[in-house]
Amino acid sequence: MKANTLRRFQVLLEDWQEEYLKYICEKHDYSFSELIRFFLSVGFLNHTSLLSPKYKSGINKKRLAEMTKKISKLMCTEEERYKIMSILHFEARKAVEYRLNEVRKQKKKDKY
C-alpha cells in the first residue's frame, strides 16, 4: 500500500461550488484543500455503496451522517475534527480500493 502523500492538482469549479466551499472555509476555518478532500471522501463512500452494494464500509450511513453533522456544526474540538477526518479518509480509501479491485476483476472477465 502506498504512503499517504498529497499531490497538487488544478481543479476547475463552477462559481456556485467555489462560493459554497469558500463560505464553509471562512465559517469553519478549514483550508480549501482540506474541505475538498473531505467532500471527496464522503462522495467516494456514498458512490461506492451505490455502485457496489456488497461493499460494507466501516462507517454506516447513520454514523457518516453523524460525523458530518458533528464537523459541520463545529460540535467537536480541533483534535476530534482531525480524528473524524482521518477516519473518513481511511474508509474512503478502503472503499476506492475495493471499487478499483472490482473493476479490475470485471475487466479480466470481459477479456475472456
C-alpha positions in Angstrom: 0.0 0.0 0.0 1.3 3.5 -0.9 2.0 6.0 1.8 -0.5 8.9 2.0 1.0 11.7 0.0 -0.7 14.9 -1.0 -0.3 15.9 -4.6 -1.2 19.2 -6.3 -3.9 19.3 -9.0 -5.7 22.0 -10.8 -9.4 21.7 -10.3 -11.9 23.7 -12.2 -15.0 24.5 -10.2 -18.3 26.1 -11.1 -18.9 29.5 -9.5 -21.6 28.1 -7.1 -19.2 25.4 -6.0 -16.4 27.9 -5.3 -18.8 30.2 -3.4 -20.1 27.4 -1.2 -16.7 26.0 -0.4 -15.3 29.4 0.4 -18.2 30.1 2.7 -17.6 26.9 4.6 -13.8 27.6 4.8 -14.4 31.0 6.2 -17.1 30.0 8.6 -15.3 26.9 10.0 -11.7 27.9 9.5 -10.9 25.0 7.1 -8.4 25.1 4.3 -9.8 24.9 0.8 -7.8 21.7 0.2 -8.9 20.1 3.4 -12.5 20.8 2.6 -12.2 19.4 -0.9 -10.6 16.2 0.5 -13.5 15.9 3.0 -16.2 16.3 0.3 -14.4 13.8 -2.0 -14.1 11.2 0.8 -17.8 11.5 1.7 -18.6 11.3 -2.0 -16.4 8.2 -2.5 -18.1 6.4 0.4 -21.6 7.2 -1.0 -20.6 6.4 -4.6 -19.0 3.1 -3.7 -22.1 2.0 -1.7 -24.3 2.8 -4.7 -22.2 1.0 -7.3 -21.1 -1.9 -5.2 -23.9 -2.8 -2.7 -21.9 -5.8 -1.5 -19.3 -3.5 -0.1 -19.6 -2.8 3.6 -17.8 0.2 4.9 -16.5 0.6 8.4 -18.9 3.6 8.6 -22.6 3.0 8.1 -24.7 5.8 6.6 -26.1 6.8 10.0 -22.6 7.2 11.5 -21.4 9.0 8.4 -24.2 11.5 8.8 -23.5 11.9 12.5 -19.8 12.5 11.8 -20.6 15.0 9.0 -23.0 16.9 11.2 -20.6 17.0 14.1 -17.9 18.6 11.9 -20.3 20.9 10.1 -21.9 22.3 13.2 -18.5 22.7 15.0 -19.6 20.3 17.8 -16.1 19.0 18.2 -12.7 20.1 19.1 -10.0 20.5 16.5 -8.4 17.2 17.7 -11.8 15.4 17.3 -12.2 17.0 13.8 -8.9 15.7 12.7 -9.7 12.2 14.1 -13.0 12.2 12.2 -11.3 13.4 9.0 -8.7 10.7 9.4 -11.4 8.0 9.8 -13.3 9.4 6.7 -10.2 9.4 4.6 -9.2 5.9 5.7 -12.7 4.5 5.0 -12.9 6.3 1.7 -9.5 4.9 0.7 -10.7 1.3 1.5 -13.9 1.9 -0.5 -12.0 3.2 -3.5 -9.5 0.3 -3.4 -12.4 -2.2 -3.2 -14.1 -0.5 -6.1 -11.0 -0.5 -8.2 -10.4 -4.2 -7.5 -14.0 -4.9 -8.6 -13.4 -3.0 -11.8 -10.1 -4.9 -12.5 -11.8 -8.2 -11.9 -14.6 -7.3 -14.3 -12.1 -6.3 -17.0 -10.3 -9.6 -16.7 -13.7 -11.4 -17.0 -14.5 -9.4 -20.1 -11.2 -10.3 -21.8 -12.0 -14.0 -21.6 
